[in-house]
C-alpha cells in the first residue's frame, strides 16, 4: 500500500516530462515553419496575441519579405529603411492592362498610332514649352482604352546636332502627353518611339518576379590539384547544400552550390554563367518584335516640327556646378554636339591639358559597371600624362590604376561586386562599393564617381533598393567625416533592344532602377550626371556602351563638378 503513491508520483513525473518534450518539439516545429514559409502562412496558422500580431505586421512587409526570401537578414533593416522600401515599390507600380491575356491584335501598334503637335501654328520662342499628344491604337486600328505603354521621345535639329529628351505623361486611357522645353532656335523636329507596348511590360514584370535566375553565375573552387565549378546567384533555390558568401560588413547575400569535394572556403573567382532560355509563354513573343513594337518610331498626324525663334531672355548664366542641386528635367540639351545643362554652366574639357589642370593633386575613385569604366578608359587614353600601371590580372574588367606622378594625380577603377556579369575575376577584385567608401579617408582632393544599375536588371527591384541604401549610408558617413569629398553619380543609359536583350536588360527595367536611384539620393550632397537623358537626346543609335562623343560630354559634366567655373 505504501508503495502505490510512490509509483503514481513517478508516473506523474514521467508524463510531465513527456508533455514538456512535446511542447518543446511543437515550438521547434513552429519555428521551422516560420523560417521556411511566408509571413502570411505563419499568421494564419498560428494566431498571435494582438500586441505580438502588430509587432509581426510591422516586422514583415512585401519589400522585406522578398529580401528575406533571397537571404537578407531581417534584423538589419531599420524602420526608416522598411518604410522607404515600401514607398519606392509603390512609386514604381506600372499601369496594367485590364485583362492579363490581351490578344496580340488588340495590343499597342505603333504603326497605327499617331502624334499631334498641339498649337503647331503658334509662334514659338526659345524657352517656350512644346506639347505633343499621342493616341495609341491597336493592330486593328481601334483606339486603346488603357495606358501603360513605355514611350521615349526627343526633339532635335540635325543640322545643328541639337537634341533634348521629352517627358511623357500617361493619361491611362490610351492617350499620352509629351512635354518638351524649346532650348534652341531653328526648325525643331519631334520624334517619338514605342519602346514596349503595355502588354509587353506586363510580361517583363512577370519575368522579373518569376525568373529571378534568368541570368546565372558560376564560381570556381580550387584546392591543390582539385578544382570544381558550381552555380551561384542571389535568391538561389536550396535544392542542394549552399555556400553562404554574405558580405559581413554590408549584409549583402550571395550563395553558391557547395562543391562535392571542396570546402566553401576554396572559392577563388566569380563569372557570368549564362542565360536562362525559353522564358516566354504562349504567344508572348509577339509583344517583342523588332521593327514592329520594340523601339518602333511613331509617325505624326500633321507637321512633325515647329520653327523656334530666338528669345532675348535666352543665354543667361546658370551658375557653377555644385553637388546637392535638384536635377531638373530636362536636365539639358545638345547643341553643336555639346551638352548644355539646365542646372549649371558646363565647362568643356577639350584638351588633355584641360583635364590635367582639373585633376592636379586629386585622387579619383571610379566604381561600377562597364558604362562608367568608359570614363576611366576615355581619360586614360585622352591624357598622355596618365600612365596605366599593370595589375596582377590584366582583364579589362578588373581593378585598374592610372597615375600622373608629375601632377600628383591617381585614378582607380573598381568593378562593383555581385551580381556583376563579368569574365572570370578574383573575388578579391570585386568589392562592394559601400565597403570601399568606408575605407576612403576623403577630403578636398578626393573625387568619387560611381554607377550601379545594369546588372540588377534581371532581379526584383528590392535587392537594388537595398544595395543603394547601403551605398547611401556609406556616403553619408564619408561626407560626415570629410565634407569636402565630392561624390558624383552616373545614372543609367538607354541601349539598343531586340527581343533577347529586352527580356534580360530592357530600357524599362533600367528606367525603373533609375527612378529609384534619383529618388533615394534627393537631398543628399551629391552630384548626378544624367546619362539617361544624354543618351536619349543624342542622334546616335542607342547602345549600352555609348560612343565616344557622348562619353566626352558625360566627362565634361563630371569634371564641371570637380572644377566648376569660377563665376557664380
C-alpha positions, 0 to 999 in steps of 0.5 A: 500500500505504501508503495502505490503513491510512490509509483503514481508520483513517478508516473506523474513525473514521467508524463510531465516530462513527456508533455514538456518534450512535446511542447518543446518539439511543437515550438521547434516545429513552429519555428521551422515553419516560420523560417521556411514559409511566408509571413502570411502562412505563419499568421494564419496558422498560428494566431498571435496575441494582438500586441505580438500580431502588430509587432509581426505586421510591422516586422514583415512587409512585401519589400522585406519579405522578398529580401528575406526570401533571397537571404537578407537578414531581417534584423538589419533593416531599420524602420526608416529603411522598411518604410522607404522600401515600401514607398519606392515599390509603390512609386514604381507600380506600372499601369496594367492592362485590364485583362492579363491575356490581351490578344496580340491584335488588340495590343499597342501598334505603333504603326497605327498610332499617331502624334499631334503637335498641339498649337503647331501654328503658334509662334514659338520662342526659345524657352517656350514649352512644346506639347505633343499628344499621342493616341495609341491604337491597336493592330486593328486600328481601334483606339486603346482604352488603357495606358501603360505603354513605355514611350521615349521621345526627343526633339532635335535639329540635325543640322545643328546636332541639337537634341533634348529628351521629352517627358511623357505623361500617361493619361491611362486611357490610351492617350499620352502627353509629351512635354518638351522645353524649346532650348534652341532656335531653328526648325525643331523636329519631334520624334517619338518611339514605342519602346514596349507596348503595355502588354509587353511590360506586363510580361517583363514584370512577370519575368522579373518576379518569376525568373529571378535566375534568368541570368546565372553565375558560376564560381570556381573552387580550387584546392591543390590539384582539385578544382570544381565549378558550381552555380551561384546567384542571389535568391538561389533555390536550396535544392542542394547544400549552399555556400553562404558568401554574405558580405559581413560588413554590408549584409549583402547575400550571395550563395553558391552550390557547395562543391562535392569535394571542396570546402566553401572556403576554396572559392577563388573567382566569380563569372557570368554563367549564362542565360536562362532560355525559353522564358516566354509563354504562349504567344508572348513573343509577339509583344517583342518584335523588332521593327514592329513594337520594340523601339518602333518610331511613331509617325505624326498626324500633321507637321512633325516640327515647329520653327523656334525663334530666338528669345532675348531672355535666352543665354543667361548664366546658370551658375557653377556646378555644385553637388546637392542641386535638384536635377531638373528635367530636362536636365539639358540639351545638345547643341553643336554636339555639346551638352548644355545643362539646365542646372549649371554652366558646363565647362568643356574639357577639350584638351588633355591639358584641360583635364590635367589642370582639373585633376592636379593633386586629386585622387579619383575613385571610379566604381561600377559597371562597364558604362562608367569604366568608359570614363576611366578608359576615355581619360586614360587614353585622352591624357598622355600624362596618365600612365596605366600601371599593370595589375596582377590580372590584366582583364579589362574588367578588373581593378585598374590604376592610372597615375600622373606622378608629375601632377600628383594625380591617381585614378582607380577603377573598381568593378562593383561586386555581385551580381556583376556579369563579368569574365572570370575575376578574383573575388578579391577584385570585386568589392562592394562599393559601400565597403570601399567608401568606408575605407576612403579617408576623403577630403578636398582632393578626393573625387568619387564617381560611381554607377550601379544599375545594369546588372540588377536588371534581371532581379526584383527591384528590392535587392537594388533598393537595398544595395543603394541604401547601403551605398547611401549610408556609406556616403553619408558617413564619408561626407560626415567625416570629410565634407569636402569629398565630392561624390558624383553619380552616373545614372543609367543609359538607354541601349539598343533592344531586340527581343533577347536583350529586352527580356534580360536588360530592357530600357524599362527595367533600367528606367525603373532602377533609375527612378529609384536611384534619383529618388533615394539620393534627393537631398543628399550632397551629391552630384548626378550626371544624367546619362539617361537623358544624354543618351536619349537626346543624342542622334546616335543609335542607342547602345549600352556602351555609348560612343565616344562623343557622348562619353566626352560630354558625360566627362565634361559634366563630371569634371564641371563638378570637380572644377566648376567655373569660377563665376557664380 
